[in-house]
């Protein structure tokens, strides 16, 4: 038999078994490949390094409130395009795509529900929706939620997962939401109300510089990126190497910006305990729905 006329052994021509896409997720912190079902069962927390993956707003609500108790407010509020913004792509088009993917009108859900049987107002931002950036609708929904908490004498918790800050496509209408939400919280505080702020990965820019850091109690999930400007931008600006773990939850707890770090599996219980201890506020005790 001629040497070059031999067929290759059949075993060498067997194709490798293809692994279906979408079964694995790579941890952004340690690089570990995690089977998606195992990740879901672990509340979207890396089993190797304990990194807390971002959750959708509805996943947050399901993990935080008693099952079936959430009543959404202001679901009909939708954003406008006041500047007819077109760079790098039309704002209206970007919003439509985000709404289709996320199933939300904007990057925030608000409403009220029960937390271990205790009535509480809840606001949640969603980083999938334009990085959870705060436009006019996000600011308006949060402000209305704070005002209702004040009127109905209920405690309020806001879970922030916003890496986009103020939404530049809406210009000043977006920037003014920082002052509007902060003003509403000042009125809540003046009437003796209570606000718990929960910071998750990532919480940045205008969100952090306004309502997210105005809580009577500020807690964060482990290893969450929390800051006004990203660490790479800061290093390039000051031309210095930043400390290890800079802008992570643990660093901020050590330096006094937050009051505690709570693992996701313990968050509902800790929030319920805090509300039971501090109540809605001195002027609100015994009131509410």
N, C-alpha and C positions, 0 to 999 in steps of 0.2 A: 504494500500500500504506500502510495506516495505520501511523504511527510506532510506536505502542505494541503493535501486533499482530505485529511482527517477532519471529521466533525468534532467540535468541542463536546466534552462530556455533558450530558443533559443537565447534571446538577448545577453546572456553572451558568446555565442560561435561565435558571429559575428566577423569576422576579421577586424582589423583596415585598413582603406584605406591607401595604400602605397603611399608615396610621391616619384615621379620619381626622379632619381638621376640627378645631373647636373643643377638643377633649382636655387640653392642658393649658395652664396659665403660668407664665413666668413671673416670679416674684420680683417686683421692682427694687426691692431692698437687697436681697441676698442672691438672686438669680436662680433660686430653686424652681424646678418644674413641678407643678402641683396639679394633680388630677382634679378637674373642675367639680366633680361630685363631692370629692373629699373637701375641697375648698368651701363649697356651699355648706356642707355639714358642720364645718368649723367656723361658721359665721363670717366667711370671707377673711379669715385671718391666716397668715402663713404659719404652718405647723413647725417650721424650722426656726425662723427668726422672730415670729410674733408680729410681723408687719401687718397693719390693718389696711386692707384694700378699701377704696372708696365704695360706698353703697349708693343705690338710687334713693330718691326721696321716699318712695313707697316702701322700699325695704327697711328704711330707717323707722318709718311709722309703725310697720308691722313688728319690729323688734322692740319698740319703745312703749307702745300703748296696748291696752287690753284688746284682745281680738274682737273685731267688729264694732269698736266703740268710736272710731274716728269719724267726725263729721266735718267735711271740707268746707271752707269759706272762700268766697270770691273766685270760684273756678271759671267764671265768665270773663275775667279781666284778661285782655290780650294787648300786646305791645303795638305801638305805632312806629312809623319811620319818619320822624319829624325833619331830619336833615337830608332825607333821600340819599343816604350814605351808600357809596358804590365801590369803595376801595378797601381791600383787594377784591371783594366780591359784593354784590348788592346785599344790603342788610336784610331786606325783605326775604330774599332767597335763602339766606343763611338761617333766618328765624324759622321759615317754613320747614327746612330740612331738620332743624333741631326739634321742632314740634312733632314731626313725623317719627323721628327716631325715639324720642323720649316719651311721647304720649302725654305731654304737658304743654300748657299754653306758654309758660315761661319757666324760669329756673327755680321756682319756689312753690311749695305747698303750705297752706296754713289752715288751721281749724282747731277744733277742741276734741278731747276724748278723755278716757279714763286711764289712769296710771295706777295699777294696783287698787282700783276702785276710787281713786281720788281724781276729781275733775281738774284738768289742766289745759291751758292753751298751748298749742305747739306750732312752731314754724320750722321748716326744713328746706335748705337749699340743696340743689343737685348739680354736682360738678360735670355731669354729662352734657348739660345744656349750656353751651358756650362758656364752659369752665365755671358755671355757677355765678357768672358775673351779675352785678346788681344794676339792672336798668330801672325804668320808671315803674314797671309792673311789680318787680320784686320788692322795691322800696315801698310801694303803695300797699301791697298785701301784708308785708310785715308791720307797717305802721297801723293798718286797720286792726290787725291781730292784737297789737299792743294796746290800742285804744279800747278794744272789746274786753281785754283782760282787765283793764282799769275799770271799765263800766260794770262788768259782771263780777268784779272782785275775785278774780282767779289768778293763780300763779301762772307764769308763762315761761316756757323753755324754747330756745331757738338752737337748732343743731346746724352748725355752719360747715359746709363743704364747698367753699367758693375760692377758687384759685385765680379768678379773673378780675376781681376788684370791680371798680365802676366801669360800665360799658361805654366805651368811647363812641360807639355809633349813635348814641343818643345825646352826646355832648353834655351841656349843663343840666339837662333834665335827669341825667344819670347821676351826676356829681351831687346834686341837691338832695338825693335820697340819703346820703350819709348824715346830713344835718336833720332831715325829717325824721328818720328812725331814732336818732339820738334825742331829739326833742320829745318825741313820744315817750321814750324811756324815762326822761327827766320828769315828765308829768306822772308817770306810773310811780316813780320813786317818791315824788312829793306827796302822793296820796297813800303812801305806805305799802305799795305793791312789791312783789318779789319777782325777780328775773334770774333764771339760771341759763348761762351760756355754755354750750357744748361745742368745742372746737375739734374738727376732724381733719383728716388729710385730703386736700390742702386747704388751709384758711389763710388768705393773703389779702394784701392791698387795701382797697377802700372798705371792704367788709370788716377786716380786722381793725381798721382805723376808726370804725364807727360802732355799730351796735354789738359786735362780737366781743369786745373787751369792756363792755359796760355792765356786765352781769354782777349781781350781788354775790354770785358764786360762779367761778369760771373753771370748768374742768375740760380735760382734753383726752383723746385716745392716745395710746402709746405711739411714739415715733412719728407723730403727725408733723408735717411741715407747716409752720405757723410764722408769719412775718409780713412786713409791708412790701419789701422788695426781695426778690430771690437772692440767695447767697452768691451766685456767680456774678450777678450784676454788682453787688456790693464789693466783692473782691476786685473786680475790674475798675471800680470807681476809686476805692481807697488804696488799691495796689498793695494789699496786705492779705496774708493767709488768715482765714477765719478759724476760730477755735473748733475743735472736733465736736460734732453734734450741734453746731450752731443752728438756731431756729427750729430745732426739734422740741417736742413736748418736754422731754427730760431736761433739756438745757433751760427752757423757759420756767419750769417749776423751780429749778435750782436758783434762778435769778428773780423769782418773785412775781412773774407776770401772770401765772395761773395758780389756782388753788389746789389742784390735784390732778392725777392721771388715773383713769379708770379703764380697765379692759372692757372690750365690747360685751363680753358675756355677763359682766357685772353692771352694765350701765343702767338698765331698767331698774334693778333693785336699788342701786345707789341714788338714782333720781327720786324714786318713790320715798326712800328714807329721808332724803334732804327736804322734800316737800312736806313730809310729815313733821319734821323737826322745825323748819322755819315757817311753815304754813304759807298762806297767800301773802301774809304781811300783817303787822300789828293792827292796822285799820281794817283789814279784810277778814280776820279770823271768824270762822263760823258763817261766812257769807258765800256767795257763788251759786252756781247752778244747783 
